[in-house]
């Protein structure tokens, strides 16, 4: 029983630490996907690509976050393994619980953790706390990019890695006309390591590029899976129609809010 509780506590702390680190990295300018990947990579010690490592090392706050994650990760993983061994190898439980019961208790605890840390309320509260701490205890200009870009509802920032067969490949931004789908390219990480901020309409997208996109999450994910050919072009037209409907709905909501404000 005691080893099971120990495992659940260690897992809770581990998930909490990586969640806090993810939010902290997001507030330093990384996208959600990149921040989550960096935090989990550092905590588990699996490592990551050279270019991403340079982005961490060259930023003081990110560097401190990653170093702390590495230290905590080493201690946490060893503790979890040791506690799991005690849970299932020790037949003499002080509370008289069988191995099967301990296993079920452990599974229930893990499921509870998953539900808790996927909660929007928890994420929102942590985001406020981390932003406050970074702003108060560091001298760097830490921006709340989520707040600035109004990343709520379905709107988010994401990264798309362009493949050879992707609909995006070997076209310039004028041809793609992503604004018709409600998408905006914030920047492009080239395969050779160069970065293009706010690319122009004549900028060509090449296989291996990573696009940093702002827009509705479902539309971004739809674009990420779109391939070349007639099916891709058809999907693009459907996405444009959907975006028009969304814009109409947003205008109606905005109009309704304005009318309520005038009435009050």
N, C-alpha and C positions, 0 to 999 in steps of 0.2 A: 504493500500500500504506500509506504513512505517513498520508495523509488519512483512509483507511478506519479505521485504528487510532485516529486522533484523534477521529473521529465516535463510535466505540464507547465510547471513554473519556468523552467529553463526555456522551453519553447515559446512561452508567452513573452518572456523578456527578449528573446531573439527576434521574434516577429515584430515586437514593439520597436526594438532598436533599428531594424532594417526599414520599418515604416517611417520612423522619425528621420533617418538618414536620407531616405528617398525624397521626403518632403523638403528637407533642408537643401539637398542638391537641386531640386526643382527651383527653389528660391534663388539659387545662384545662376540660373539661366538655362539649365538642362531641360530637355523635354521629359515628359513623364516616363516614356519607355526607356530612354537613355538613363535617367536617374535611377529607376528601378533596377535596371541591369547592372549599373555600376555598384549600387548598394549591395545587391545579392552576391555579385562577383567578389567584392572585397570581403564580405562577411564569411563566405564559404571558402575563400582563398583559391578560387579557380583561375583567376587572372582574366585579362581582357586585351583587346587589340592595342597595338603601339600608339596609333593616333588618338584613341580614347584615353590612353594612359597619359599622354602629353597634355590633353585638355584638363586632366585632374591635377597633375604635378605643377602646371603653370598657374593654377588658381589657388591662392592661400587657404580660403575657407574649404574648398573641395578637398584639398590635400589633407587638412586636419580631420575632416569627416572620414575620409577613407582610411587614414592611419588608425583612428580610433576603432573603426569597424574591423580592421584586420586583427587588432589586439583582442577585442571582445569575441570575435569569431573563433579564434583559436581556443580560447577558454571554453566557449559555449559548446562547440562540437565535441570536445573531449568529455565534457560533463554529461552531455546527452548520451553518448555511447556507454559511458560507465554506468549511468543510471538505468539504461535499457538492459544491460547485462545483469544488473542486480535484480531487475524486475522479473526477468524470465528464467534466470538460472538459479535463483534462490527459492527453494521449496518451502522454507520456513518463514512465512509471513507473520508478523506480530499480531495482525488482525484476523488471521486464519483464512484469508482469501485465496481462492484457487488461482492458478495461472490464467485460466480462461476468463474469470471475472476481472482480473487485473488488466487483461488485454482489452476487454470490452470497456472498462473504465478509461483506459488510455485513449481508445478510439473516440469515445464520447467527448473527452476533454479536447482532443484535437479538432473535432467537428465544431465544438463551441468556440474555439479560438478562430477558426476560419470564418464563422458567421460574424463574430465580434469585429475582427480586423478588416472585414469587407464592408462594414457599416459606413454609410456616408456621414453620419453624425460624428463618428470617431475620427474619420479622415478630416472633416472640416475643423473639429476642435484641435487636432494635432497641428494642422496647417497654421492656425492662428498662433498657437504657442511657439512653434518653431520660428515663425517669421518674427515674432516679438523678441525671442531670445537672440536670434542672429542680428537683429537691428540694434539691440541694447548692448550686447557683449562683444561685438566686433566693430572695428572702425571702417569697415568696407561699405561701399554703397550697395546694399543688398536690396533688390527689388522684388516685390511680390508680383511676378509675371502672371500668375493665375488671376489676380485681382485686376491688373492693368488690362489684360486681354479679355476679361469677363469670361473665364473658362468655367461656365456653369451650364446646366441643362445638357444639351447634346454637343455643345461647342468645346473643342479641345485642340491641343497642338500635338502633332504626331510626326513620326519619321517614316518615310517610305524608301526602301532600297529598290532601285530600278534594275530589273533583270533584262536580259537580251530579248525575251519574247513579250515583254510588257508593252501595253498600249502607249505608255509614256515615252518609251525609248526612241532616240534619234528624231525627236521633234522639238521645235522651239516653243517657247511659251505662248507666242502669238497663235500658232497652230492649235495648241492644246486648249486655249481659251478656258482655263479652269474657273475663272470668275463666274462663268455661266452656270457652273455647278455649285457656286457658293464657296469655292476654295481659293486660298491665297497662299502663294509660295513666299515664305519668310526668308529662306536661304537654301543654298545648295552646298553640300560637302562633296567635292569631287573625289574620284577614286585616287587621284595623285596626291591628295591631302590639302589642296587649296580650298578656300571657302569663298562663296559669292553671296553677299548679303543683298537682299531686295533685288533679285535678278531682273533684268530688263526683258522686254518682249522678244528680243532677238536671241536670248540665251537658249542654247540647245541642251536638251537633257540626254545624257549618254548612259549606256549600261554601266552599272557600278556606282552611279551617283546616289547620294542619299538626300532626299528632299525633306525639308522641314516645312510642314503644311499646317495652316490654321483653317478650321472649318468645322462642320458637323461631323461627329464621329462616324456615323453610318456611311456618310458619303466618302470619307477618307478611306475607310476599310473597303468600300466598293471599288474605289479607284485602285487600291493596292492589289486587288485580285484581277483587275481588268487586263486582258491579253489583246494582242494585235488581231486585226481582221474585222470582218463584218459584225461578229458578235460583240466585239469591243466597241465599235462605232454605235451599234444599236443600244448598248448599255449606257453609253455616253448621252444619247438623246433622252433616254428614260430618266437619267440623273438630272439633266437640265430641266425637264418637266417637273420633276419632284421638287427641285430647288425653287421654281417659280411658285408652286403651291405653298411651300414653306414661307417664302417672302410675303405672299398675300396674307397668310395667317398671322405673321409677325406684325404686319401693318394694321390688321384688324385689331389685334391685341393692344397695340400701341395707341390706336385711336380710341378704343374702349377705355384704356387707362387714363387718357387725356380728358375724356368726357367725365369720368368719375371725379377727377381732380377738380374740374371746373364746377361740378355740382356741389362739391364739398366747400 
